[in-house]
């Protein structure tokens, strides 16, 4: 509104602008009065955070209140923090979609996300969406960049706002009507003379669109314009990225002089408008529908038998936009993005064509008595009679509640479509080896679609999954992991939290003893003596600091804070917390009390540790949590993290903060900032349930923290507390530490002191991975933003306006390279963008992928505030042999061998990944001693048996690529699969390496400079070198992705795994893509029962297949799960039988 008032002042001082009559000539962008509301014309349940609309300038500015999609110019989605921009974009994409449906004249959309201080503007074109870098409103440059958008939207041409200037909505009182028809109501009225006259209720106003149809004559190559008058649209676009097909009925006759009685244009033809893929050269546009219709009419026009059996083109061609000074250009994605420095991969052009004849949809319902062949109007009939249209074609066969409203769901060309029917566009991030979210929706992880509907007698309907069922499934998974992966009663895990340095470890032990003794003393002395006891403890803490580093001026004491905390959790330690006012507290209230008692206990310890840091001048001068830290609880308890996709609530979240006086206790819980989770239960016997919840809610921490190697967690069950250490292979928990005993209280304090004083890697973070945020000195490929395209310098010359991203955020990562010949370790510095693929499981390889390069981005980076990526960094924790020379499953070894053998084959170049550098990550134990970062090194001081050997590895590979679901045609998919098959044939035959995990995620599409594509087989995590392991038990192991596993792997039999298992996986992949489509979702998912057995294949449910009847006599065995030869025919038949519309 501040910006709007400033622009209004410009309009007030400009007589010409002030006299403008509507928003097409001048306008203001203002927010709706209501926020966080559902639009009144929306079918969705979601709420729009902030809606923006365009209004005519006047004083005072009228700010509309009610949010509607029809009046919305743009949507702004807000989030509290800058790192939540992905969630904001997800919601922006979701809620912007209905704007196309409710605004027939909309060509493209604008949108905004507001994430803390960072704002982003987003441009939605029919093919892709484009977003600006973050504009930080706390910096002058960021504010200026954002203001430019609002000023630009107010002063720019109407078409730059996303609207169609050749399409105007009219509302008039027509002068002549035809064929008056009595409407509902009293059928007669009495005149003054007493005679009966029919009553006709007429529509006062006629609302219609006046549309310019640009006609192109291919013979004379001339463009002409005709004025078309259309009723409101019958079919509207309702997707973000598609052809945006819209259909209008109308004619070339001005309805102002003659219209239908019902207030509609008398329709004689159909206007179809859309944005199909086209060749930019109109003469070479071989897929032009106008060309097709002209050719059909030219060849078949004289055949009277076929008259009316095909559409006839009245006029049509490409819509055109006035670019100024009378210069007309085709309205296309390219013309919209003419001043935007970005590559347009999908060429779409706005086209309009008027066709005849009009007709009715094929599924028009009618009433027919099959026994007699005559129509019936009996009440038992379930269908209705088609209304008889008025004479002279006044009836609009496509209007009203026509079933043709689903016409947009049909695919009329061979463009790849997503699960929802939307056309898939290439993902914005090149990513070898993993499917990433594209600009349309979520294609990275497999997400079960929940489509509630009702069943019927003829079809079982769709399976309605209540969200609570999904939550129960998550709880069941957590309970299963607790039973299979939790090792209990391992008190020695405290050694993994203590400092390695002997001096620091001794300091930690003495500090823990002081805090424990202070607690014991406070519990046993009168309240009046508490202050003296705290002063003695603080003096003892001061004595821990060496004389040479002790700060003599540190007089500020946390005495009051320590005393206040103890008073609030004292009842928990002395056992009186279960009663309140002499009465027993209920179970629910007991758990709620723990939400307050345990954080105060943690704060008590934090204040004592903070005193130690405050007295130590050297430590106090350190700059971040990597060098010294304090564990504090978040201010909010029993709440959902703001960056969580789950509905569950975290009881107590713990965070690491830098010591200072007074230190800040964060309020809002986020998974990205959480060090550990504490789950609370009222009673000690509930510890199993507490572990289940701890496992469940700790999982997202890996996804939100790319530098996390392992996790810590706690459970508080009454007076018993447990600390849990989550490793990539197992979890280890202490015995119960009862805080009502001195020993239990001391044991718990040891952990908090250890986490504060230990090395950074012992907290579970990666010390060789640092997040940077800088202002780079040189950028590449500046992109003009929305707004006036030029600015005037002091000399009067015109200069392009370029708004740059102020900050570059990236990871600086040490990649340890191992040379197997010289057996030497070297280190290279890698600069990576934020991760594209993150770990999201508790126990797995924790594979993460980053795009980046070895070039320092502070010297040169992309204009969008990203590292210019030339390669991919892959990091994870695969199972490995502890002896690096005997590590036969090392992916680096596989890639080196493949390159050594196939490197000279030009036909296979780029069909397999090439290793740039890589090896095992290493950790500094102190005094320059480096060891492999592994589960064994982390648990070196923990008295437990390590059964699964995992080692942290990093490797940089080339080339970069796109996910498989970015192929643009069936032919391109076939070529990609051919390349992959050729590469695997050479790898398995010449290199003697089995891949063992061929799936859609492990095939990528690499594009050449000319746009052509080839396939690359990647991800050799599970690969096996037959020369090394010819008789190894590993050759019998079950590996792979369940929907693509071979029969041997599905049955887990004792057959030796060979190349045939990988070829069978490739065959399964081809069948899978043919059944469900390239984007892993069935094209007709809204018509198919998700309980059908075919869905068991997609979700990898082999139990479903083991229960199906066998149809192959050669391989039919009891319990077999052969999804190719035995079950595929069965499930495909069932798929067709159970679908409400057979496919």
Helices and strands as residue ranges (DSSP letters): H 2-13, H 15-18, E 28-31, E 50-55, E 74-79, G 82-84, H 85-102, E 109-115, E 118-124, E 129-131, E 135-136, H 140-155, G 158-161, E 167-172, E 177-178, E 188-190, E 196-198, E 206-217, E 222-230, E 246-251, E 259-260, E 269-277, G 282-284, H 289-300, G 304-306, E 312-318, E 320-322, E 328-330, H 333-336, E 348-356, G 403-409, H 467-485, E 486-487, G 491-496, H 502-524, G 527-529, H 530-544, H 559-574, E 579-580, E 583-584, H 587-615, H 617-620, E 630-633, E 652-657, G 671-673, E 676-681, G 684-686, H 687-704, E 711-717, E 720-726, E 731-733, E 737-738, H 742-757, G 760-763, E 769-774, E 779-780, E 790-792, E 798-800, E 808-819, E 824-832, E 848-853, E 861-862, E 871-879, G 884-886, H 891-902, G 906-908, E 914-920, E 922-924, E 930-932, H 935-938, E 950-958, E 962-963, G 964-966, H 970-989, E 993-994, G 1000-1002, E 1003-1007, E 1013-1017, E 1024-1025, G 1033-1036, G 1042-1044, H 1047-1051, H 1059-1076, G 1085-1087, H 1094-1098, H 1102-1106, H 1128-1138
